[in-house]
Amino acid sequence: MHARTQHVTQAIYWEVAAILWMIVEAILSLEAGYQAHSLALTGFGMDSLIELVSAGILVWRLRIEARGADDHAVDRAEAKAARWAV
């Protein structure tokens, strides 16, 4: 395995760990916000959901690179992700 591919694979693992944490964060803050009638906690939970979407897009893009796609394919994936985000 090339060093670049190994680093990208490690990045995917770390990002998946972050996604798991964000799921817990979103659930707990949304539930706490609901229970406490707190707009701030609910807003924090909603922000966590937005971060989850962003992290999912990043994992998708990194998986394309990890499969050994050429730079042009990675650029196309980034452009596609940017269109989804907007």
N, C-alpha and C positions, 0 to 999 in steps of 0.2 A: 504494500500500500504506500503510495506517495505521501510525503509529509503534508502536502496541501489537502489531500483527501482525508487524511487522518485528522487534521485540524478542523475541517468542515464537519466531519462526523462527531467530533467532540463538541463542537458548537451546537449541533442538533441535540445531543444528549442534554446539554446545559439548558437549552431553550425548552425542551420538553419538561425538564424539572421546574423551570420558571412557570410554564403553563399550568402544571399541577398545583403549584403554589397559588397562582392567580385564581384558579377555580375555587380553592378553599377560601381565599381572600374575598372573592366576589360573593360566594354563598353566605359567609359569616357576616359581611358588612351589609348585604341586602337584608338579611334576616334581622340583624340588630337594628338597622334603620327602620324597618317595618315595626318591630316591637317597641322601639323608643319614639316612634313618629319623628325621626330625625332626618331632615332633608340632607344634612351634611353626610351622614353615614350612607344614605341611599345614593347620593351622588358619587361617593367614593366607590360603592359597589358597581354603579353604572360605568364609571371610569375603568374599573377592573375588567368589565366585559369588553369594552373597546380595546383595552390592551390585549385581551385574549385573541381578538380577531387579528390584531397586528402581529402577535406572536405566531399565530397559525400560518399567516401569510409568509412570515420569515422562515418557518420550518419548511414550508412547501418549496420556497426558493432555494434554501440550502440543500434540500434533497435532490433538486435538479442538478446542482453543482456537484454534490457527492457522487452522483451517478456518472460523473466524468463528462458532462455536457461541455461543449465548446463555449467560448466566451460569447458568441453571438446568441446561442440558446439561452444563456444566463441573462443577457441583456434583454432578450424578448420576454423572459419570465418577469424581470424587474418592471418592464413597461406594463405588462399585463397586471401585475400587482398594484402598480400606481393607478391604473384605470379603476380597479376595484375599490381602492381606498378613496377615490374622489367620487 
